[in-house]
Amino acid sequence: MECFPVINMENLNGEKRAITMEKIKDACENWGFFEIVNHGISHELMDAVESLTKGHYRKCMEQRFRELVASKGLEAVQNEVTDMDWESTFFVRHLPESNISEIPDLEDEYRKAMKEFALKLEKLAEELLDLLCENLGLQKGYLKQAFYGSRGPTFGTKVGNYPPCPKPDLIKGLRAHTDAGGIILLFQDDKVSGLQLLKDGKWVDVPPMRHSIVVNLGDQLEVITNGRYKSVLHRVVAQTDGNRMSVASFYNPGSDAVIYPAPALVEKEAEEANEVYPKFVFEDYMKLYAALKFQAKEPRFEAMKAVGATINLGPIATA
């Protein structure tokens, strides 16, 4: 198996820029995932977020998770569990407006660190989108503007813990799925593994690396690139020991953003053969995804084609 792509972002600033851009292009076209190091977010901030996240789980969520497991009899299951995941999570919304002050049980220090981390990740997501634009031959800012809608992008974080699981062969930490949104930035545990992606029919581990950020592409980027870049099935395999931390931040289109293939990336032949991805309002796609998250994405795209015929498209302004 080829090596999982790891991108040193510092190499974008010198003579290695061209080869680094080529690595990003290859990762987007052939993996749908890559890992970045030297991304500009301080190790001190990442260490604080990790420590506070793990402390919050132990203090506020671990007992609740144990009670849930006991109430559903999950430790004694004999057959594969297909309707739930072995994870303990909460969600924070950052954009268009933050709800972090409303989330119970968060200590002030944790709220502050998460706010600072989210701002850094938002900036990093936009930087990455512009690198994708450059590789795709799109005008700088095109993808950010495509996500904009009337109120800007939506941006939020799923904070997850994957506790030790007695039956990892029967219960997934997180069942296989593609991500619905735009670009996803994951700060994952560097000691406890479990994240895997499907490549060439085989499940491949996403290697835990200290202070790295894992990047993956969601369904919306597959649509906008008309399939040049694809969202990829991934899952979390539960482990029998160790508690895996996952802080996944989703930089997604605004709810009313109209998503459709960038005209510059649609070949005339594909258009004539109706082999072009659909156009739709992002919120409509999310409603469909909520019910079909753990099913194949292709029927979702087909279902949106019927909706898209009624949508008027204006040009995407990048200025």
C-alpha positions as CSV (number, residue, x, y, z in Angstrom):
1,M,0.0,0.0,0.0
2,E,1.3,3.5,-0.9
3,C,2.1,5.8,2.0
4,F,-0.7,7.8,3.4
5,P,-0.2,11.4,2.1
6,V,1.4,13.8,4.6
7,I,1.9,17.4,3.5
8,N,4.4,19.7,5.1
9,M,2.7,23.1,4.8
10,E,6.0,25.0,5.3
11,N,7.2,23.7,2.0
12,L,4.6,25.9,0.3
13,N,6.8,28.9,1.0
14,G,9.9,28.0,-0.9
15,E,11.4,26.0,-3.8
16,K,9.4,22.9,-2.8
17,R,6.1,24.7,-3.5
18,A,5.4,23.0,-6.9
19,I,6.1,19.5,-5.7
20,T,4.0,20.1,-2.5
21,M,1.0,21.4,-4.6
22,E,1.4,18.3,-6.7
23,K,1.2,16.1,-3.5
24,I,-2.0,18.0,-2.5
25,K,-3.5,17.4,-5.9
26,D,-2.7,13.7,-5.8
27,A,-4.1,13.4,-2.3
28,C,-7.4,15.1,-3.4
29,E,-7.7,13.0,-6.6
30,N,-6.7,9.6,-5.3
31,W,-7.3,9.6,-1.5
32,G,-9.8,12.2,-0.5
33,F,-7.8,12.5,2.6
34,F,-4.4,13.9,3.6
35,E,-2.6,14.9,6.8
36,I,-0.9,18.2,7.3
37,V,2.0,19.2,9.6
38,N,3.6,22.7,10.2
39,H,0.1,24.2,9.6
40,G,0.6,27.3,11.7
41,I,-1.5,26.3,14.7
42,S,0.7,26.3,17.8
43,H,1.5,23.0,19.6
44,E,0.7,24.7,22.9
45,L,-2.9,25.5,21.8
46,M,-3.4,21.9,20.5
47,D,-2.0,20.4,23.7
48,A,-4.4,22.6,25.7
49,V,-7.4,21.6,23.5
50,E,-6.5,17.9,23.9
51,S,-6.0,18.1,27.7
52,L,-9.2,20.0,28.2
53,T,-11.2,17.7,25.9
54,K,-10.0,14.6,27.7
55,G,-10.6,16.2,31.1
56,H,-14.1,17.2,30.1
57,Y,-14.9,13.7,28.9
58,R,-13.7,12.2,32.2
59,K,-15.6,14.7,34.3
60,C,-18.8,15.2,32.5
61,M,-19.4,12.5,29.9
62,E,-17.8,9.2,30.8
63,Q,-20.4,8.2,33.4
64,R,-23.2,9.1,31.1
65,F,-21.7,6.9,28.4
66,R,-21.3,4.0,30.7
67,E,-25.0,4.3,31.8
68,L,-26.0,4.4,28.1
69,V,-24.0,1.2,27.3
70,A,-25.6,-0.5,30.4
71,S,-29.1,0.6,29.5
72,K,-28.8,-0.9,26.0
73,G,-26.9,-4.0,27.0
74,L,-24.1,-3.3,24.6
75,E,-21.4,-5.1,26.5
76,A,-23.1,-8.4,26.0
77,V,-24.2,-8.2,22.3
78,Q,-23.7,-11.3,20.3
79,N,-24.6,-9.9,16.8
80,E,-23.3,-6.9,14.9
81,V,-24.8,-3.6,15.9
82,T,-25.9,-1.7,12.8
83,D,-28.0,1.1,14.3
84,M,-25.7,3.0,16.6
85,D,-22.0,3.9,17.2
86,W,-19.6,3.4,20.1
87,E,-18.9,7.1,20.7
88,S,-19.6,9.9,23.1
89,T,-20.0,13.3,21.4
90,F,-21.2,16.9,21.6
91,F,-21.4,19.6,19.0
92,V,-20.3,23.2,18.9
93,R,-21.4,25.7,16.3
94,H,-19.0,28.5,15.4
95,L,-20.6,30.1,12.2
96,P,-22.8,31.9,11.3
97,E,-23.0,32.5,15.0
98,S,-21.5,30.6,17.9
99,N,-23.4,28.6,20.5
100,I,-20.5,27.7,22.7
101,S,-21.7,29.9,25.5
102,E,-24.9,27.8,25.7
103,I,-23.3,24.4,26.0
104,P,-23.6,23.2,29.5
105,D,-20.7,21.8,31.6
106,L,-17.9,23.5,29.7
107,E,-15.3,25.2,31.9
108,D,-14.4,28.8,30.9
109,E,-10.8,27.7,30.1
110,Y,-12.2,25.1,27.7
111,R,-14.6,27.5,26.0
112,K,-11.8,30.0,25.5
113,A,-9.4,27.4,24.1
114,M,-12.1,26.0,21.7
115,K,-13.0,29.5,20.5
116,E,-9.3,30.2,19.7
117,F,-8.8,26.9,18.1
118,A,-11.9,27.3,15.9
119,L,-10.7,30.7,14.6
120,K,-7.4,29.1,13.6
121,L,-9.1,26.2,11.9
122,E,-11.5,28.5,10.0
123,K,-8.5,30.4,8.6
124,L,-6.7,27.2,7.8
125,A,-9.8,25.8,6.0
126,E,-10.0,28.9,3.8
127,E,-6.3,28.7,3.1
128,L,-6.7,25.0,2.0
129,L,-9.7,25.9,-0.2
130,D,-7.6,28.4,-2.0
131,L,-4.9,25.8,-2.5
132,L,-7.5,23.5,-4.0
133,C,-8.7,26.4,-6.3
134,E,-5.1,26.8,-7.5
135,N,-4.8,23.1,-8.3
136,L,-8.2,23.1,-10.0
137,G,-7.5,26.2,-12.1
138,L,-10.3,28.1,-10.4
139,Q,-10.0,31.8,-9.5
140,K,-8.7,32.3,-6.0
141,G,-11.7,32.6,-3.6
142,Y,-14.0,30.6,-5.8
143,L,-14.7,27.8,-3.3
144,K,-15.1,30.1,-0.3
145,Q,-17.6,32.1,-2.3
146,A,-19.4,29.0,-3.6
147,F,-19.9,28.1,0.1
148,Y,-21.0,31.6,1.1
149,G,-24.8,31.7,0.7
150,S,-26.4,34.9,2.1
151,R,-24.8,34.7,5.6
152,G,-21.4,33.1,5.0
153,P,-20.4,29.5,5.6
154,T,-21.5,27.2,8.4
155,F,-18.7,26.0,10.6
156,G,-18.9,23.6,13.6
157,T,-17.1,21.0,15.6
158,K,-18.0,17.5,16.6
159,V,-16.1,16.7,19.8
160,G,-15.9,12.9,20.1
161,N,-14.5,10.3,22.4
162,Y,-14.2,6.6,21.5
163,P,-13.9,4.7,24.8
164,P,-12.5,1.2,25.1
165,C,-15.0,-1.3,23.6
166,P,-15.3,-5.0,24.6
167,K,-16.7,-6.1,21.2
168,P,-15.0,-4.0,18.5
169,D,-15.8,-6.7,15.9
170,L,-19.5,-6.2,16.6
171,I,-19.8,-2.4,17.3
172,K,-18.2,0.3,15.2
173,G,-16.9,3.4,16.8
174,L,-18.5,5.2,13.9
175,R,-20.1,3.4,10.9
176,A,-18.8,3.9,7.4
177,H,-20.0,7.1,5.7
178,T,-18.9,10.0,3.6
179,D,-19.1,13.5,5.0
180,A,-21.9,15.7,3.7
181,G,-20.2,19.0,3.8
182,G,-17.2,20.9,2.4
183,I,-13.7,20.5,3.9
184,I,-13.2,18.7,7.3
185,L,-10.3,19.3,9.6
186,L,-9.7,16.7,12.2
187,F,-7.5,16.9,15.3
188,Q,-7.2,13.3,16.4
189,D,-5.6,11.3,19.2
190,D,-2.0,10.6,18.4
191,K,-1.8,7.5,20.6
192,V,-5.0,5.6,20.0
193,S,-5.8,4.8,16.4
194,G,-9.1,3.7,14.8
195,L,-9.8,6.1,11.8
196,Q,-9.8,4.2,8.5
197,L,-10.7,5.2,4.9
198,L,-11.6,2.9,2.0
199,K,-9.1,3.0,-0.8
200,D,-9.1,0.6,-3.8
201,G,-11.5,-1.7,-1.9
202,K,-9.3,-1.9,1.2
203,W,-9.6,-0.2,4.6
204,V,-6.5,1.9,5.2
205,D,-5.5,3.3,8.6
206,V,-5.1,7.1,8.9
207,P,-1.9,7.2,11.0
208,P,-2.1,9.1,14.3
209,M,0.6,11.8,14.2
210,R,1.3,14.3,17.0
211,H,0.2,17.9,16.3
212,S,-1.1,17.0,12.8
213,I,-4.4,17.9,11.3
214,V,-6.2,15.3,9.1
215,V,-8.0,16.9,6.1
216,N,-10.8,15.2,4.2
217,L,-13.1,16.3,1.4
218,G,-16.9,16.2,1.7
219,D,-19.7,15.6,-0.8
220,Q,-20.0,19.3,-1.6
221,L,-16.5,19.4,-3.0
222,E,-17.2,16.3,-5.1
223,V,-20.2,18.2,-6.6
224,I,-18.4,21.5,-7.2
225,T,-15.4,19.7,-8.8
226,N,-17.9,17.6,-10.8
227,G,-16.2,14.4,-9.5
228,R,-12.6,15.4,-10.0
229,Y,-12.2,15.3,-6.3
230,K,-14.3,12.7,-4.4
231,S,-15.5,12.3,-0.9
232,V,-14.4,9.0,0.5
233,L,-16.0,6.4,2.8
234,H,-14.4,6.3,6.2
235,R,-15.1,4.8,9.6
236,V,-13.8,4.5,13.1
237,V,-12.9,1.1,14.4
238,A,-13.4,0.9,18.2
239,Q,-10.4,-0.4,20.3
240,T,-10.4,-2.7,23.3
241,D,-8.1,-0.3,25.2
242,G,-7.4,3.4,25.2
243,N,-9.9,6.3,24.8
244,R,-9.5,7.9,21.3
245,M,-10.1,11.7,21.2
246,S,-11.5,13.2,18.0
247,V,-12.1,17.0,17.4
248,A,-13.6,17.2,13.9
249,S,-14.4,20.7,12.5
250,F,-16.6,21.0,9.4
251,Y,-16.3,24.0,7.1
252,N,-19.5,23.7,5.1
253,P,-21.6,25.9,2.8
254,G,-24.2,28.2,4.2
255,S,-27.6,26.7,4.6
256,D,-29.0,28.6,1.6
257,A,-25.9,28.3,-0.6
258,V,-26.7,26.9,-4.1
259,I,-24.1,24.1,-4.8
260,Y,-23.4,23.0,-8.4
261,P,-20.4,22.0,-10.5
262,A,-18.0,24.9,-11.3
263,P,-18.6,25.6,-15.0
264,A,-14.9,25.6,-15.7
265,L,-14.7,22.0,-14.6
266,V,-17.6,20.7,-16.7
267,E,-16.6,19.3,-20.1
268,K,-19.1,19.8,-22.9
269,E,-19.3,16.0,-23.6
270,A,-20.2,15.3,-20.0
271,E,-22.9,18.0,-20.1
272,E,-24.4,16.6,-23.3
273,A,-24.4,13.1,-21.9
274,N,-26.0,14.4,-18.6
275,E,-23.1,13.1,-16.6
276,V,-22.9,16.3,-14.6
277,Y,-23.4,16.4,-10.8
278,P,-26.6,18.0,-9.5
279,K,-27.3,21.5,-8.4
280,F,-29.2,22.1,-5.1
281,V,-29.5,24.2,-2.0
282,F,-27.2,22.9,0.7
283,E,-29.9,22.7,3.4
284,D,-32.0,20.4,1.1
285,Y,-29.0,18.1,0.8
286,M,-28.5,18.0,4.5
287,K,-32.1,17.1,5.1
288,L,-31.7,14.1,2.8
289,Y,-28.3,13.2,4.3
290,A,-29.6,13.2,7.9
291,A,-31.8,10.2,7.0
292,L,-29.3,8.4,4.7
293,K,-25.9,9.2,6.2
294,F,-24.7,5.6,6.4
295,Q,-25.8,4.7,2.9
296,A,-24.1,5.2,-0.5
297,K,-23.8,8.8,-1.6
298,E,-24.6,8.2,-5.3
299,P,-28.4,7.8,-4.7
300,R,-28.3,11.1,-2.7
301,F,-26.8,12.9,-5.7
302,E,-29.4,11.3,-8.0
303,A,-32.2,12.4,-5.7
304,M,-30.9,16.0,-5.7
305,K,-30.9,16.1,-9.6
306,A,-34.7,16.1,-9.5
307,V,-34.7,19.0,-7.1
308,G,-32.1,21.0,-8.9
309,A,-34.1,21.6,-12.1
310,T,-36.0,24.3,-10.3
311,I,-33.1,26.3,-9.0
312,N,-31.9,29.5,-10.6
313,L,-28.2,29.9,-10.7
314,G,-26.4,33.2,-10.5
315,P,-22.7,33.6,-11.2
316,I,-20.3,33.2,-8.3
317,A,-18.6,36.4,-7.7
318,T,-15.0,36.0,-6.4
319,A,-14.1,39.7,-6.0
